[in-house]
Amino acid sequence: MTTIGILALQGDFIEHEASFRRLGISTRRVRLPDHLRGLDGLVLPGGESTTFCRLMADFNLFEPLRTFVRTGAPVWGTCAGMIVLANHASDLDFPTLEAIDIAVLRNAYGRQVNSFEADIDIPALGGDAFHAIFIRAPAVESVGKGVEVLASVRDEKTGEEAPVAVRRRHILATSFHPELTTDTRLHAFFVDMVRDAGRSSSPK
């Protein structure tokens, strides 16, 4: 059975659990290093990135999480989770997991009162546009070699397209909150990543 862990130190881990439950996927709350054992994938949910990093240090999770990422198991970060996975994050007084070669700007779209929603095209999902919810969302300022941009939104100030969903191999990151909608297509996309990784690592 596929089991996906959800970092449950802070943030909207309950909403992610509900989304995976709709897909019939088993989840486990991760609060201690031992909770990572046997997981097929891991989600770092939205929340407050500074608080996440502080609690990761307090619960001795930083190095175990970094090791988990390096095993090649799929990991998905949403909003604050994207910041924690990024190679570079502005105005963050803690190290990140450096799991995906992107540079992000924290709270790029303003405070919570500046939160917004947008229908975005995610070709990898097919079908209709995805209704994305942005809450104190980070902006992806640059992407490195091998990082695929899955979706973008137009920056009203510059008129340029800004990435909001990126992937590199087993790492997925979104600056918005799919778990706050009833659309489970991104969760299903991640489940497919997890299952593909399991098949590729199985003995021939």
C-alpha positions in Angstrom: 0.0 0.0 0.0 1.2 3.5 -0.9 1.8 5.7 2.2 2.5 9.4 1.9 3.9 11.3 4.9 2.8 14.8 5.6 5.0 17.1 7.8 2.7 17.9 10.7 4.7 20.4 12.7 2.5 23.4 11.7 0.4 24.5 8.7 -2.4 22.9 6.8 -1.5 19.2 7.0 -5.1 18.2 7.8 -6.3 19.6 4.5 -3.6 17.6 2.6 -4.8 14.5 4.5 -8.3 15.1 3.3 -7.3 15.5 -0.3 -5.3 12.2 -0.3 -8.2 10.5 1.5 -10.5 11.4 -1.4 -8.0 9.5 -3.6 -8.0 6.5 -1.3 -4.3 7.1 -0.3 -3.0 6.3 3.1 -1.1 9.1 4.9 1.1 9.4 8.0 1.7 12.6 10.1 5.5 13.2 10.4 6.7 14.9 13.5 9.8 12.8 14.5 12.6 11.3 12.4 11.2 7.7 13.0 8.0 8.8 11.3 9.9 8.9 7.9 10.6 5.2 7.9 8.8 3.3 5.2 7.2 6.3 3.5 6.8 6.3 -0.3 6.6 10.1 -0.5 6.4 13.2 1.6 4.5 16.5 1.5 5.7 19.7 3.1 2.5 21.7 3.5 1.7 25.4 3.6 2.3 27.3 6.8 4.9 29.8 8.0 8.4 29.0 6.6 10.3 30.5 9.5 8.3 28.5 12.0 8.7 25.3 10.0 12.4 25.7 9.9 12.6 26.5 13.7 10.5 23.4 14.5 12.5 21.2 12.1 15.5 22.1 14.2 13.8 21.7 17.5 12.5 18.2 16.6 15.9 17.2 15.0 14.2 16.7 11.7 16.4 18.8 9.4 19.1 16.2 8.6 16.6 13.3 8.4 14.5 15.3 6.0 17.5 16.1 3.9 18.5 12.4 3.9 15.0 11.4 2.9 15.1 13.8 -0.1 18.4 12.4 -1.2 17.0 8.9 -1.3 15.1 9.9 -4.4 11.6 9.5 -2.8 9.2 12.0 -4.2 8.7 15.2 -2.1 6.1 17.9 -2.7 6.2 21.4 -1.1 3.3 23.8 -1.2 3.7 27.5 -0.4 5.9 27.4 2.7 6.9 23.9 1.7 8.3 25.3 -1.6 10.4 27.7 0.4 11.8 25.0 2.5 12.7 22.9 -0.6 14.3 25.8 -2.5 18.0 26.1 -3.0 17.7 29.8 -2.1 15.1 31.7 -0.1 15.2 35.4 0.5 14.9 36.8 4.0 15.0 33.4 5.7 17.3 33.1 8.7 17.5 29.3 8.5 19.0 26.9 6.0 16.7 25.2 3.5 16.8 21.6 2.4 18.2 22.7 -1.0 16.2 20.0 -2.8 15.4 21.9 -6.0 17.4 24.5 -7.9 15.1 27.5 -7.6 15.4 30.9 -5.9 12.2 32.1 -4.2 11.1 35.4 -2.7 9.1 35.0 0.5 5.7 36.8 0.8 6.2 38.1 -2.7 2.6 39.0 -3.2 2.1 40.8 0.0 0.5 40.0 3.4 -2.5 37.8 4.0 -4.9 40.6 3.0 -3.3 40.5 -0.4 -4.1 36.9 -0.9 -5.7 36.1 -4.3 -7.1 33.3 -6.4 -6.5 32.6 -10.1 -7.4 30.0 -12.7 -4.2 28.7 -14.1 -3.3 26.3 -16.9 -1.4 23.2 -15.9 -0.9 21.2 -19.1 0.5 18.2 -17.2 -3.0 17.8 -15.5 -5.0 18.1 -18.7 -8.6 19.3 -18.7 -9.8 22.5 -17.3 -7.8 25.3 -15.6 -6.8 24.7 -12.0 -8.3 27.2 -9.4 -5.2 28.2 -7.4 -5.3 29.9 -4.0 -2.4 32.1 -3.1 -1.9 33.0 0.5 1.3 35.0 1.4 2.7 33.1 -1.5 6.4 32.9 -2.5 7.4 33.9 -6.0 9.9 31.9 -8.0 12.6 34.4 -9.1 14.8 31.9 -11.0 14.9 28.3 -12.0 18.0 26.2 -12.5 19.0 23.7 -15.2 16.7 20.7 -15.3 13.8 22.4 -13.5 10.6 22.2 -15.4 8.0 24.9 -15.1 4.6 23.3 -14.9 2.5 26.5 -14.5 2.9 30.3 -14.4 0.8 33.4 -13.6 1.2 36.8 -15.0 2.8 39.4 -12.7 0.5 42.4 -12.7 3.4 44.8 -11.9 5.9 43.6 -14.6 3.5 41.9 -17.1 5.9 38.9 -17.1 5.0 35.3 -16.5 6.1 34.0 -13.0 6.5 30.3 -12.3 4.1 29.0 -9.6 4.5 25.2 -10.1 7.9 23.5 -10.8 9.3 20.1 -10.9 12.7 18.5 -11.1 12.8 14.7 -11.2 11.3 13.6 -7.8 10.7 17.1 -6.4 7.5 19.0 -6.9 6.9 22.5 -5.6 3.9 24.8 -5.9 3.5 28.3 -4.5 -0.2 28.0 -4.1 -2.5 25.8 -2.0 -4.1 22.9 -3.9 -5.2 21.3 -0.6 -7.6 24.2 0.0 -9.7 23.3 -3.0 -11.8 20.2 -3.9 -9.7 19.7 -7.0 -7.5 16.7 -6.3 -5.7 16.6 -9.7 -2.4 17.8 -8.3 -2.5 15.3 -5.4 -3.2 12.6 -8.0 -0.3 13.9 -10.1 2.0 13.5 -7.0 0.6 10.0 -6.3 1.6 9.1 -9.8 5.1 10.4 -9.2 5.2 8.3 -6.0 4.1 5.1 -7.8 6.4 5.7 -10.8 9.3 6.1 -8.3 8.3 2.8 -6.6 8.1 1.0 -9.9 11.5 2.3 -11.1 13.2 1.2 -7.8 11.6 -2.3 -7.7 13.8 -5.3 -8.6 13.6 -6.3 -12.3 
